[in-house]
Amino acid sequence: MASTISAGTTSGTAIAIAGDTTGNLAFTTQSGAYTQTVPNATGTVMVSGNMPAFSAYNSNSQSVSNASYTKIQFNTKEFDTNSCYDNTTNYRFTPTVAGYYQVNLAIGNGSGNATGYTLALIYKNGSAFKTNLSQPSVNGPSSMVSAIIQMNGSTDYLEGYWYQNSGGALNAASGQQYTVFSAAIIRNS
């Protein structure tokens, strides 16, 4: 069964919203000059209530031992739209909606000049999953990695790690401009 909803004014400007038996939805001006068809598609309509996104940063300088992979404690949330980021115990993002997520991780060197290199690593489900290319020295402002990662919306989780081999301990810089972990859904699965 097809039906149409029309809205307009006495001057003739109007829009008609019509559905057909295939499930398509068409938006048309009264004169028919412009039509936009929304095809029948399966999946979940993304609305603000089911679009997880977060951003958190390390508000305390965190020591990282030489030649070790260390989880950074992103302990201060800037925002967390679906309460999917734990900033007190596990420091991990566990989204509740299956989909593809844009994930960004930046970790600043808060110790100044040193030799060696650093790596920023996104861990998925407890294992290294994505990393940046090696930095030739740790003198740069940060190690960064960015990736699109598919998450199942129930058990998958992400964490941010830092590796450095300067020969001694280094500090992951504190502050929202230096050491930041964020993710946002870009498409549902």
N, C-alpha and C positions, 0 to 999 in steps of 0.2 A: 504494500500500500504506500503510495507516495502522498506527501502532504507539503503544504507551503505556508510559511509565515511571512507576512508582509508588514512593513512599517513605512510610513511616509508622512508627508505634509500635503497641504492643499496646493503647494507650488509644484508638486510632482516629483520631488526628490524622494526616493525611497530605496529600500533594499528588500529583496525577497530571499528568504532562506528556504531552500527546497531539498527534500530528500527523495531518493528514488528507490526502486526495489532492489538495487545492487548494494545499497548501503552508502553510496556516495552522497555528499552534502555539497550543494552549490549555493554560493552567495552571488546574487545578480542585482544590478541596479534596475529600477523600474523600466527604464528605456531599453534595457538589454545591452547597453554599451560596454559593460564590464562584467565579466563572470569569473569567479574564482571557485574551482572545484576542489574539495578536500576528498581524496580517495578513501575508500573503505580499507582500513589497514588493521592488522592485529597488533597487539602490544598494549603497553600502558601509556596513557596520556600523562605527560610530565606536567605537573603543577607544583607550585611552591612547597606544598606539604610533602612531596616525595622526591625532592631533588637535594640529596645530601651534599653539603659543602662545608669545609672547615679551613681555618688558618690558625696555626699556633706557633709560638716561638719560645726559645730558651731564654728565660729571664735571669738565669744564674750562669755565670761562667762555669763550664764543666770540664774537668781535667780528663784528657784522653791519653792513655799510656802509649808508648812507642810500639809500633807494629801490632796493634790490636784493633779489632773491629768493635766499636763501642756504640751502643744505642744512646742517642742523644735524648735528653729529657726535655721535650717541647712542652713545658709546664704551664704556659700561659696562653689561653685561647683568645684570639681576636674575634672569632665567631665560630659557631658550630650549629648549622641550621637544623639538624635532626638528632642532635646529641649522640653522634657516632664516634666522636674522638674522646678518648680517655686521657686526660692531662694530669692525673694524680697517681696512678699505679703502673699501668702498662705502657703508657705513652704510645698508643696505637689508634689507628683509624679502622673501624669495622663498620662499613656502610650497610644499611638495612635495605637497600634497593639494588638489585642486580643491574649491572650496566658497565659502561666504559667511562673511566675517570681520568681526567687530566690531573697528574700528580707532579708537584714541584717540591724540590728539596734544595736548600742552600745552607751551607754551614761555613761560617766565617772563622778564620784563624785569629784567636784573641791573644796570641802570644808574641806577635811580631815576627821578625826575621828568623828563619831557620833553614836548614837544608832538607832535602828529601822531597817527598810528594804527599798529597792528600787525595782521598777519594770520598765522595758523597755516595752513599748506597741506599737505595730503596729496597727494603726487605719485604717480601710477601710471604705470609704464613711461616715466618721464622727463618727464611733462607734468603740470601742475597738474590735479587731479581733484576735490578737495573742499576747501573753505575755510570759515572761520568768518565771521560778519558783522564788518564793520569795527568796531574799538574806537574810540570817539571820542577817546581820548588814550592814550598809552602809559604812563600813570601806574598802570593796573591791574596786578594781579599776573601775569597771563599772558594769552596768546591760546590758545584751545582750539578743537578741532574733533573731532567724533566722527561716524563713519559706518559703515554696513554696506556692504562692498565685495566684489563677486564676483571671485574669483581663479581662474585656470585650472590651478594646481598644477604648472606647468612653467616658463613664461617670464615670467609676470606678477610684478612686484615693486613695492614701496611704499617711499617715502622721506618724511622730514619736513623741511619748509622753513619759513622765517620771513621775512616782509617787514615793513619798518618805514620810515616816512618822517618821522622826527623832525627832520631837518635835519642830522644828524651821525651818527656811528657809535653803536650801542648794543651792549650785551653780552647774549647769551642767557644767562640765569642757569644756574649749575651746581647739580647736586644732584638726587637722586631725588624730592624733593618739589616741584621747580619745572619742570624741563624733561624730559618723559617721553614716550616713544613706545611703544605696545603694540598687540598684536593677538591675537585668538584665534578659531579656527574656531567657528562656531555651528551650521552645517549644511553637509553636503557637497552637491555639485552633482549 
